[in-house]
Structure formats: C-alpha cells, structure tokens
C-alpha cells in the first residue's frame, strides 16, 4: 500500500509541475508499478491493448480522415461565418452534438474521440481558439452521457439497481426507468449552459500571445513527402507544424496558416462519409457478436488502403500519448484498488457519515467522495467502491438509497480534474497542451457547481429520510 501511494503521489506531482511530457510521466509511472510488483505485466499490457484503447485509436484515424472531406470544408466555412457573428451558436452546436451522441454511443471515450478532432480542425481552419471550447464539450460528454436513460444503451440500469438494493435487504424504494434520467437532467443542462456561455466568454477574455505556443504534449509532426518519399519544402513543413496541438496560452490559429483539407477524389470523399457513418452506427447498435473496436478498426484500415490517409498520417492520428496516459491511469486505478488504498478511503467516508441523517449533507458527501475517488482511480472503479458503502449505510439507517446511489454515479462521471478521471482527459491535454494546473484551474469551479445543481434538486426529489 505504501509503495502504491508513493508512486501515485510522485505521478500527480510530476503532472502538476509540468516539467516533463505527460506521456513520459505516465509510462514511467506504469513501469514503476510493474517493477515494484504492484501490478503484473499482463495487467499492464491489458491496460494498453483492450476494447477501449482499440476503439479510441480507430476513431482517431477515422476522425482524421473525416476532417479531409468536402463536407467538413463546407461546414467549416459556415462555422466561420457563424463564429464571427455568434460564437455561442457555434459552441452550442458542438455541445448539442456531443450530448446527442453521448445518449446512444455506449462509451464516452468514443464520443469524444469522434468529435474532438473535428472541433479542433474546424477552429483551426477558421482561426479561433479551441481549448476552452473543447473543455466545455468534454464536460457535456461526461456530465450529460446517458441522461436520457430509457432510450440509451443503459436502459436496464434500474433493474440492476433494484437487484442490488434487494441483495442488501433494502425494500420499498424501487427504481423506475426514469429515476436515473430525472436525477441526471440538471447536471446535463448545466454542462450545456456552461459550454455555451461560460467557456465561450472565458476563451474570448484570455489574452493570446503569438510567442506562447507550447508543444510539450504534442507528437512530432513529420515533414510532408511526395509520392517518391522525397521531403517537401521547408515552407510546407512549417504549414504542417500547425497541425500540432498548441497550449492553452495560444489556441488561436490564423486562418491563413490553418491546415487545409486534402483534395480527395469523389470516390474517396464518399468512401470516408460511408465508413464514418458505418463506424458511428456500429458504436450505437453494438452488434452482439463483435467487440466494439472491430468495425471502427476495419473502417480505419480501409481508409488507409483507399489512400485517404497516408501511413504516416494514420500513425500520427493514433495519438499514442493519449493511449499511454489512459493505460497508465487504468493501471494506477487497478493498483490503488488491489492495494486497498481505495477501500480505505471508502471506509473513512462511511465512518464520517454513519450518524448523519441530513439528506443534503449525505448527498453532497457521496457526490464529492465519488468526485475525489474518480480523480484518483478510473471512474468505472468508483461504483465498485462506493455503491456497497451507500447501500450498507442506507440499510443500517433505514434510508432511501436511490438519490444517494445516483449522486455516486454522477459524481464519478463529471470530473475532468486529473488524467485518471476518464479517458477524455488525456485526449483533452493532448489536443490543447494543458497540464494539471490548467485542468484544476478550469475544472474545480464547474465541479462545485455540478455538485450544487445535482444534489439540491436530487435530494429534494429522492431524500434519504422523509
């Protein structure tokens, strides 16, 4: 347990100091966990190569190809005219698109992997900064995911919750298909409003310096080559460098230097649109005989075979930094759970709340407990730690568990404070160049607001004690 805590603390400290590339810190952290016997090499390998990482990488490649299409070029032109007059309208379109996709695609990772490159590409082409807009959109994806529960992939969640309550001997508090939706709606609405109003205003208020570009977290962009493999001119290489992510200090790209869409043939253009549609539909439909990554991966390979993307472009689009940070965060979460650190935190929460009978204090406490835990271990692990504590506490106190359980679920989903929170954070830092300081600076206030807008109406509708 002590070794895991030391490695975890050192990793977070290096993230905050921002002296080394995030991917390098993440890889060193995972290697330290393996070397000290905190996790096995097979567990570490499973964190790198799994259904989530393969889906994420495939969607990166598909999105890179989609950014070359004539459809996106036309859309960028319209977006530029909208942004010049109504930047909030542009932000609203992104936020609503993210919210809609996150209702049907069963993983938030795939949603953000799909929409993130499109947002940054459009913003670069029309010359507006995109870091805050991406953060606001990520907040919508996490906080608004699966809000419309009855029509989403987790429509049967209420049955699972009722089964768990019965297992702990809790009776008389049945969940319905709409229980989760009612409690999630305030957080989703708040996230959309934040993305449309606050994120846009804060982006326009920040000064932009032409000398402040940072590429600490970006991948090296290879110089373009012609068909014979001969390097292109230095001027072309400089233009290609504009593709590299820039820091939060300068996310405005002059329109004349922004990357332009390639001249695809009509056949290639149509192929990209068809394959893009097939990949998205496969994520929504989830064929029972195939893993989630299979169809997107096949689509990504097809796009390279059709020469929509060169091999180098496809490799660059994979964003290995994001994959490594995600794998390291997953490995750290496994180590924290296996070592008992996460369980100790849960025990502390239970001891502190055992004698409390104020619904709002209980709701806020479990929300923040989930928020903090999901900043340390992956959010999927938070449910396994906190939900049993909630149910056992409610059984002992004779309390209604429905609102408290949802506080845990929502609190674990709406944090963007550390790379361990969700796979969206590594993608966000890779695209914007943000470090831990920026994540905390822009993430603490919306987290506090989300607690208020979730706990107050939630515990009024489903109080723990009546």
Secondary structure, DSSP 8 states (H G I E B T S, - for coil): -HHHHHHHHHHHHHHHHT-S-HHHHHHHHHHHHHHTTSS-HHHHHHHHSSHHHHHHHHHHHHHHHHTTSHHHHHHHHHHHHHHHH-HHHHHHHHHHHHHHHHHHSS-HHHHHHHHHHHHHHHHHHHT---HHHHHHHHHHHHHHTT-SGGGSTTTTHHHHHHHHHHHTT--S----TTHHHHHHHHHHHHHHHIIIIIHHHHHHHS---TT----TT-------B-TTS-B--HHHHHHHGGGS---TT-----GGGS-------HHHHHHHHHHHHHHHHHHHH--TTS-HHHHHHHHHHHHHHTTSS-HHHHHHHT-HHHHHHHHHHHHHHHHHHHHTHHHHHHHHHHHHHTT---HHHHHHHHHHHHHHHHHHS-HHHHHHHHHHHHHHHHHHHT---HHHHHHHHHHHHS--SSTTT-HHHHHHHHHH---HHHHHHHHHHHHHHHHHHHHHHHHHHS-S--
